[in-house]
Amino acid sequence: MNEDAAYLLSRARQERARGNTCEDNAVALVHLQFAEEYERRARRFGAFAEQPRSPGEQARSLPFPIIRN
């Protein structure tokens, strides 16, 4: 992960924490929207490219069918 993506993810975590602890619902919503925007921008830098795939996704990408008994 590059430096820009790491920064954006850090800011997203901070904004999400603020939104989750904020007592004013309108302000909390703004913090959560900021968090989503930071995460969206981090995705553009490839921040989530290395996520492990689920077993189902791995099975669908196999070059041969899975035979179940």
C-alpha distances in whole Angstrom, upper triangle without the diagonal:
4,7,8,6,7,10,11,10,12,15,15,16,18,20,20,22,24,25,26,28,30,34,34,33,33,30,28,28,27,24,23,23,21,18,18,18,15,13,15,13,10,10,11,8,7,6,9,9,9,11,15,17,21,24,25,23,22,26,26,24,27,29,32,34,34,37,38,42
4,6,6,6,9,10,11,12,15,16,17,19,20,21,23,25,26,27,29,30,34,34,34,33,30,29,28,27,24,24,23,21,19,19,18,15,14,15,13,10,11,11,8,8,8,11,12,12,15,18,21,24,27,29,26,26,30,30,27,30,32,35,37,37,41,42,45
4,6,5,6,9,10,11,12,14,15,17,18,20,21,23,24,26,27,29,32,33,32,31,29,27,27,25,22,22,22,19,18,19,17,14,14,16,13,10,13,13,9,11,10,14,15,15,18,21,24,27,30,32,29,29,33,33,31,33,35,39,40,40,44,45,48
4,5,5,6,9,10,11,12,14,15,17,18,20,21,22,24,26,27,31,30,30,29,26,25,25,22,20,20,19,16,15,16,14,11,12,13,9,8,11,10,7,10,9,13,14,16,18,21,24,27,30,31,28,29,33,32,31,33,36,39,40,40,44,45,48
4,5,5,6,8,10,10,12,14,15,16,18,20,21,22,24,25,29,29,28,27,25,23,23,21,19,18,18,15,13,14,12,9,9,10,8,5,8,8,6,7,6,9,11,12,14,18,20,23,27,28,25,26,29,29,27,30,33,36,37,37,41,41,45
4,6,5,6,9,10,11,12,14,15,17,19,20,21,23,24,28,29,28,27,25,23,23,21,19,18,18,16,13,15,14,10,10,13,11,8,11,12,9,10,7,11,13,13,15,18,21,24,27,28,26,27,30,30,29,32,34,37,38,38,41,42,45
4,5,5,6,9,10,11,12,14,15,17,18,20,21,22,26,26,26,25,23,21,21,19,17,17,17,14,12,14,13,9,10,13,10,8,12,13,11,13,10,13,16,17,18,21,24,27,30,31,29,30,34,33,32,35,38,40,41,41,45,45,49
4,5,5,6,9,10,10,12,14,15,16,18,20,21,25,24,24,23,20,19,19,17,14,14,14,11,9,10,9,5,7,9,7,6,9,10,9,11,9,12,15,16,17,20,23,25,29,30,27,29,32,32,30,34,36,39,40,40,43,44,47
4,5,5,6,9,10,10,12,14,15,16,18,20,23,24,23,23,20,18,18,17,14,13,14,11,9,10,10,7,6,9,9,6,9,12,11,11,8,10,13,14,14,18,20,22,26,27,25,26,30,30,29,32,34,37,38,37,41,41,44
4,5,5,6,9,10,11,13,14,15,17,18,22,23,23,22,20,18,18,17,14,14,15,12,10,12,12,9,9,13,12,10,13,15,14,15,11,13,17,17,17,20,23,25,29,30,28,29,33,33,32,35,38,40,41,40,44,44,47
4,5,5,6,8,10,11,12,14,16,16,20,20,20,19,16,15,16,14,11,11,12,9,7,10,10,7,9,12,11,10,13,15,14,16,13,15,19,19,19,23,25,27,31,32,30,31,35,34,34,37,40,42,43,42,46,46,49
4,5,5,6,9,10,10,12,14,15,19,19,18,18,15,13,13,12,9,8,9,7,4,7,8,5,6,9,10,9,12,14,14,15,12,13,17,18,17,21,23,24,28,29,27,29,32,32,31,34,37,40,40,39,43,43,46
4,6,5,6,9,10,10,12,14,18,19,18,19,16,14,14,14,10,10,12,10,7,10,11,9,9,13,13,12,14,17,17,17,13,14,18,18,17,20,22,24,27,28,27,29,32,32,32,35,38,40,40,39,42,42,45
4,5,5,6,9,10,11,12,16,17,17,17,14,12,14,13,9,10,12,10,8,11,13,10,11,15,15,14,17,19,19,20,16,18,21,22,21,24,26,27,31,32,31,32,36,36,36,38,42,44,44,43,46,46,49
4,5,5,6,9,10,10,14,14,14,14,11,9,10,9,5,6,9,6,5,9,10,9,10,13,14,14,17,19,19,20,17,18,22,23,22,25,27,28,32,32,31,33,36,36,36,39,42,44,44,43,46,46,49
4,5,5,6,9,10,13,14,13,14,12,9,10,10,6,5,9,8,5,8,11,10,10,13,15,14,16,19,20,20,17,17,21,22,20,23,24,25,29,30,28,31,33,33,34,37,40,42,41,41,44,43,46
4,5,5,6,9,12,14,14,15,12,10,12,12,8,9,12,11,9,12,14,13,14,17,18,17,19,22,22,23,19,20,23,24,22,25,26,27,31,32,31,33,36,36,36,39,42,44,44,43,45,45,47
4,5,5,6,10,11,11,12,9,7,10,10,6,8,11,10,10,13,15,14,15,18,19,19,21,24,24,25,22,22,26,27,25,28,30,30,34,35,34,36,39,39,39,42,45,47,47,46,49,48,51
4,6,5,9,9,8,10,7,4,7,7,5,5,9,9,9,11,13,14,14,17,19,19,21,23,24,25,22,22,26,27,25,27,29,29,33,33,32,35,37,37,38,41,44,46,45,44,47,46,49
4,6,9,10,10,12,10,7,9,11,9,8,12,12,11,13,16,16,16,19,21,20,22,25,26,26,23,22,26,27,24,27,28,28,31,32,31,34,36,36,37,40,43,45,44,43,46,44,47
4,6,9,10,12,10,8,11,13,10,11,14,15,14,16,19,18,19,22,23,23,25,28,28,29,25,25,29,30,28,30,31,31,35,35,35,37,40,40,41,44,47,48,48,46,49,48,50
4,6,7,9,7,5,9,10,9,10,13,14,14,16,18,18,20,22,24,24,26,28,29,30,27,27,31,32,30,32,33,34,37,38,37,39,42,42,43,46,49,51,50,49,51,50,53
4,6,9,8,7,11,12,12,13,16,17,17,19,21,22,23,25,27,27,29,32,32,33,30,30,34,35,33,35,36,36,40,40,39,42,44,44,45,48,52,53,52,51,53,52,54
4,6,5,6,9,10,11,12,14,16,17,18,20,21,23,24,26,27,29,31,32,33,31,31,34,36,34,36,37,37,41,41,40,43,45,45,45,49,52,53,52,51,54,53,55
4,5,5,6,9,10,10,12,14,15,16,18,20,21,22,24,26,27,29,31,31,29,29,32,34,32,34,35,35,38,38,37,40,42,42,43,46,49,51,49,49,51,50,53
4,5,5,7,9,10,11,13,14,16,17,19,20,21,23,25,26,28,29,31,29,29,32,34,32,35,35,36,39,39,38,41,43,42,43,46,49,51,50,50,52,51,54
4,5,5,6,9,10,11,13,14,15,17,19,20,21,23,25,26,28,29,27,27,31,32,31,34,35,35,39,39,38,40,43,42,43,46,49,51,50,50,52,52,55
4,5,5,6,9,10,11,12,14,15,17,18,20,21,23,25,26,27,25,25,28,30,28,31,31,32,35,35,35,37,40,39,40,43,46,48,47,46,49,48,51
4,5,5,6,9,10,11,12,14,15,16,18,20,21,23,25,26,24,24,27,29,27,30,30,31,34,34,33,36,38,37,38,41,44,46,45,45,47,47,50
4,5,5,6,9,10,11,12,14,15,17,18,20,21,23,25,23,23,27,28,27,30,31,32,36,35,34,37,39,38,39,42,45,47,46,46,49,49,52
4,5,5,6,9,10,11,12,14,15,16,18,20,21,23,20,21,25,26,25,28,29,30,34,34,32,35,38,37,37,41,44,46,45,45,48,47,50
4,5,5,6,9,10,11,12,14,15,17,19,20,21,19,19,22,24,22,25,26,27,30,30,29,32,34,34,34,38,40,42,42,41,44,44,47
4,5,5,6,9,10,10,12,14,15,17,19,20,18,19,22,24,23,26,26,27,31,31,29,32,35,33,34,37,40,42,42,41,45,44,47
4,5,5,6,9,10,11,12,14,16,17,19,17,18,21,23,22,26,27,28,32,32,30,32,35,34,34,38,41,43,43,43,46,46,49
4,5,5,6,9,10,10,12,15,16,17,14,15,18,20,19,22,24,25,29,29,27,29,32,32,32,35,38,40,40,40,43,43,46
4,5,5,6,9,10,11,13,15,15,14,14,17,19,18,21,22,23,27,27,25,27,30,29,29,33,35,38,37,37,40,40,44
4,5,5,6,9,10,11,13,14,13,14,17,20,19,23,24,25,29,29,27,29,32,31,30,34,36,39,39,39,42,43,46
4,5,5,6,9,10,11,13,11,12,16,18,18,21,23,25,28,29,26,28,32,31,30,34,36,39,39,39,42,43,46
4,5,5,6,9,10,10,9,9,13,15,14,18,19,21,25,25,23,25,28,27,26,30,33,35,35,35,39,39,42
4,5,5,7,9,10,10,10,13,15,15,19,19,22,25,25,22,25,28,26,26,29,32,34,35,35,38,39,42
4,5,5,7,9,9,11,13,16,16,20,21,24,27,28,25,26,30,28,27,31,33,36,37,37,41,41,45
4,5,5,7,5,8,10,13,13,17,19,22,25,26,23,24,28,27,26,29,31,34,35,35,39,40,43
4,5,5,5,6,8,11,11,15,16,19,22,23,20,21,25,23,22,26,28,31,32,32,36,36,40
4,5,7,9,10,13,14,18,19,22,25,25,22,23,27,25,24,27,29,32,33,34,38,39,42
4,6,9,9,12,14,17,19,22,26,26,23,24,27,26,24,27,29,33,34,35,38,39,43
4,6,5,8,10,14,15,19,22,23,19,20,24,23,21,24,26,29,30,31,35,36,39
4,6,7,9,13,15,18,21,22,19,20,24,23,22,25,27,30,31,31,35,36,39
4,6,6,10,11,14,18,19,16,17,20,20,19,22,25,27,28,28,32,32,36
4,6,9,10,14,17,18,14,15,19,18,16,19,22,25,26,26,30,31,34
4,6,9,12,15,17,14,14,18,18,16,19,21,24,25,25,29,30,33
4,6,9,13,14,12,12,16,16,15,18,21,23,24,23,27,27,31
4,7,9,12,10,9,13,14,13,15,19,21,21,20,24,24,27
4,7,8,6,6,10,11,10,13,16,18,18,17,21,21,25
4,5,5,6,9,10,11,13,17,18,17,16,19,19,22
4,5,5,6,9,10,11,15,15,14,12,15,15,18
4,5,5,6,9,10,14,14,12,11,14,14,17
4,5,5,6,9,13,14,13,13,16,17,20
4,5,5,7,10,12,12,11,15,16,20
4,5,5,9,9,8,8,11,12,16
4,6,8,9,8,9,12,14,18
4,6,9,10,11,15,17,20
4,5,7,8,12,15,18
4,7,10,13,16,19
4,7,9,13,16
4,6,10,13
4,6,10
4,7
4
